[in-house]
Amino acid sequence: MIFEKNILCIGAGYVGGPTMAMIAHKCRQYKIMVVDINADRIAQWNSDDIPIYEPGLDEIVKASRGINLFFSTKIEQGIKESDIIFVSVNTPTKTFGAGAGMAADLQYWEKTARQIREYAESDKIIVEKSTLPVKTALAMERILTSTDNGIHFDILSNPEFLAEGTAIKDLENPDRVLIGSQETPSGLRARDELVKIYAQWVPLEHIITSNIWSSELSKLVSNAFLAQRISSINSISALCEKTDADISEVARAVGMDSRLGNRFLNSSVGFGGSCFKKDILNLVYLCRNYGLDEVADYWEGVVAINDYQEERFVLKILNAMFNTLAGKKICLFGFAFKADTGDTRESPAIFISKRLIEERSELAITDPKALKNAMIDLNGLDGEIKYIEDPYEAAIGSDAIAVMTEWGVYKDIDYEKVFRSMAKPAFIFDGRNILDHKKLFEVGFNVFPIGKPALTHF
Ligand SMILES: NC(=O)c1ccc[n+]([C@@H]2O[C@H](COP(=O)([O-])OP(=O)(O)OC[C@H]3O[C@@H](n4cnc5c(N)ncnc54)[C@H](O)[C@@H]3O)[C@@H](O)[C@H]2O)c1
């Protein structure tokens, strides 16, 4: 088959895999190759058991794979053959040197830029898909143009706004696609090429363009605002617990203000995921770098409240269970950082498990999709941890259940049966406020939601 264009994506992760699968699904005229240095990951993408769980992903990968969607480790060949290169490598928080714990670690990013320069034999459009500090495109351009080989590169910023758990829905029906470009004739031509791809399925009014720096910054700001909303409601949940106000009632009243809207107002044990914390810290680092300490302090507070909320949850369990957890069995319902994903990166469940083990409790962890990752996250912890797929079996003999993830299955559980199998008094700590607390209390549980009065039998 003759393809209209060759598209390459470097990085076959949570973003690269699903976004390219969607482009392949919607644009049969393009050949899409996804490459990665991680050969195991590529082998999984080529297998029946793809490496990422996302509702709907399996179907679209299998419908396009081998037709116009290919997964490979041949990075050099991919670069040579492509017209457009999406770069979707990881940009984690730096763990060493200047900016450790705050700045983005751009080593994978820079290595990719150097590889493109080394192997490219024709003009290319390079698309930043990874989330990057504002002004990164400038560094990319300097690397790419540092040898005079006559090849022209246009760099675009096209940050990805998909949310894990709803990635396919978000990709199919995005609120917006943002494309930032240089405002030169060739930058604008490159921008139009990318618009043309998305326009195959996204209405034009949802495809917005901007200058490249606004585009880079918009992604960081968008994640900072989302996380800020979670920290805002979580901070108020602490006040509700002191004053007998109910956070769900407050959230409903606040959210009915059409200026605010009702999304992202569910209080919880805290936000997780690979992006929110990393991107806010990156924003904080940038602000400090430009001497904007007040702005940096403001955003740093969002992360501080999240840490506080996680620790508060542990202390709530400790206080409620008579100030000792030693030898008590606690069953965690869920480990993923949110429902409908197996991803556990920065999941509050990691911190909470570590703290509970420090208090010498025994853990039984259950999750429909994230147990493999949980085992990796808690590997080497000095304590008793069991990983059990079936929630009923996991709860047997435990003193308490702590809901960590808002998986729908936990709402539909037969809690009378669970209660009968547990040690008494039985506790339930609903870290996501998803359960019917009154009903659980009537079953016999001592119930501790977030931001609401506890329901106890003593
Ligand atoms: N996960 C999300 O929900 C999400 C959403 C929006 C944006 N982002 C951003 O997208 C970027 C990628 O995130 P992710 O979650 O997909 O990361 P990921 O870790 O799942 O995937 C990144 C992949 O890049 C590969 N890689 C690294 N260096 C490479 C190189 N030189 N050549 C080829 N492959 C290389 C890694 O092996 C890995 O498989 C990050 O900047 C992230 O902030 C993530």
The ligand as an SDF file (V2000), in Angstrom:
LIG
                    3D

 44 48  0  0  0  0  0  0  0  0999 V2000
    0.5520    9.7200   31.0780 N   0  0  0  0  0  0  0  0  0  0  0  0
   -0.2880   10.7010   30.8260 C   0  0  0  0  0  0  0  0  0  0  0  0
   -1.4710   10.6540   31.1770 O   0  0  0  0  0  0  0  0  0  0  0  0
    0.1700   11.9380   30.0890 C   0  0  0  0  0  0  0  0  0  0  0  0
   -0.8030   12.8250   29.6160 C   0  0  0  0  0  0  0  0  0  0  0  0
   -0.3740   13.9490   28.9170 C   0  0  0  0  0  0  0  0  0  0  0  0
    0.9820   14.1880   28.7120 C   0  0  0  0  0  0  0  0  0  0  0  0
    1.9110   13.3040   29.2080 N   0  0  0  0  0  0  0  0  0  0  0  0
    3.3270   13.5830   28.9390 C   0  0  0  0  0  0  0  0  0  0  0  0
    3.7340   12.7540   27.8500 O   0  0  0  0  0  0  0  0  0  0  0  0
    5.1050   12.3610   28.0110 C   0  0  0  0  0  0  0  0  0  0  0  0
    5.2010   10.8460   27.9830 C   0  0  0  0  0  0  0  0  0  0  0  0
    4.4570   10.3400   29.0880 O   0  0  0  0  0  0  0  0  0  0  0  0
    4.0920    8.7860   29.2130 P   0  0  0  0  0  0  0  0  0  0  0  0
    3.1640    8.6820   30.3770 O   0  0  0  0  0  0  0  0  0  0  0  0
    3.6770    8.2830   27.8710 O   0  0  0  0  0  0  0  0  0  0  0  0
    5.5420    8.2050   29.5890 O   0  0  0  0  0  0  0  0  0  0  0  0
    5.9960    6.6710   29.5500 P   0  0  0  0  0  0  0  0  0  0  0  0
    7.1220    6.5710   30.5120 O   0  0  0  0  0  0  0  0  0  0  0  0
    4.8110    5.7810   29.6750 O   0  0  0  0  0  0  0  0  0  0  0  0
    6.5670    6.4920   28.0570 O   0  0  0  0  0  0  0  0  0  0  0  0
    7.7120    7.1010   27.5740 C   0  0  0  0  0  0  0  0  0  0  0  0
    8.4440    6.1010   26.6860 C   0  0  0  0  0  0  0  0  0  0  0  0
    9.5270    6.7660   26.0450 O   0  0  0  0  0  0  0  0  0  0  0  0
   10.5850    5.8200   25.8820 C   0  0  0  0  0  0  0  0  0  0  0  0
   11.8510    6.4940   25.6000 N   0  0  0  0  0  0  0  0  0  0  0  0
   12.6150    7.2570   26.4290 C   0  0  0  0  0  0  0  0  0  0  0  0
   13.7060    7.7170   25.7800 N   0  0  0  0  0  0  0  0  0  0  0  0
   13.6370    7.2380   24.5150 C   0  0  0  0  0  0  0  0  0  0  0  0
   14.4570    7.3760   23.3620 C   0  0  0  0  0  0  0  0  0  0  0  0
   15.5770    8.1260   23.3650 N   0  0  0  0  0  0  0  0  0  0  0  0
   14.0850    6.7420   22.2300 N   0  0  0  0  0  0  0  0  0  0  0  0
   12.9530    6.0050   22.1860 C   0  0  0  0  0  0  0  0  0  0  0  0
   12.1260    5.8340   23.2390 N   0  0  0  0  0  0  0  0  0  0  0  0
   12.4540    6.4590   24.3940 C   0  0  0  0  0  0  0  0  0  0  0  0
   10.5630    5.0660   27.2010 C   0  0  0  0  0  0  0  0  0  0  0  0
   11.2260    3.8130   27.0800 O   0  0  0  0  0  0  0  0  0  0  0  0
    9.0630    4.9190   27.4470 C   0  0  0  0  0  0  0  0  0  0  0  0
    8.5370    3.7020   26.9670 O   0  0  0  0  0  0  0  0  0  0  0  0
    5.5680   12.9900   29.3270 C   0  0  0  0  0  0  0  0  0  0  0  0
    6.1960   14.2060   29.0390 O   0  0  0  0  0  0  0  0  0  0  0  0
    4.2730   13.2510   30.0690 C   0  0  0  0  0  0  0  0  0  0  0  0
    4.3820   14.3270   30.9610 O   0  0  0  0  0  0  0  0  0  0  0  0
    1.5280   12.1740   29.8830 C   0  0  0  0  0  0  0  0  0  0  0  0
  1  2  1  0
  2  3  2  0
  2  4  1  0
  4  5  1  0
  4 44  2  0
  5  6  2  0
  6  7  1  0
  7  8  2  0
  8  9  1  0
  8 44  1  0
  9 10  1  0
  9 42  1  0
 10 11  1  0
 11 12  1  0
 11 40  1  0
 12 13  1  0
 13 14  1  0
 14 15  2  0
 14 16  1  0
 14 17  1  0
 17 18  1  0
 18 19  2  0
 18 20  1  0
 18 21  1  0
 21 22  1  0
 22 23  1  0
 23 24  1  0
 23 38  1  0
 24 25  1  0
 25 26  1  0
 25 36  1  0
 26 27  1  0
 26 35  1  0
 27 28  2  0
 28 29  1  0
 29 30  1  0
 29 35  2  0
 30 31  1  0
 30 32  2  0
 32 33  1  0
 33 34  2  0
 34 35  1  0
 36 37  1  0
 36 38  1  0
 38 39  1  0
 40 41  1  0
 40 42  1  0
 42 43  1  0
M  CHG  2   8   1  16  -1
M  END
$$$$
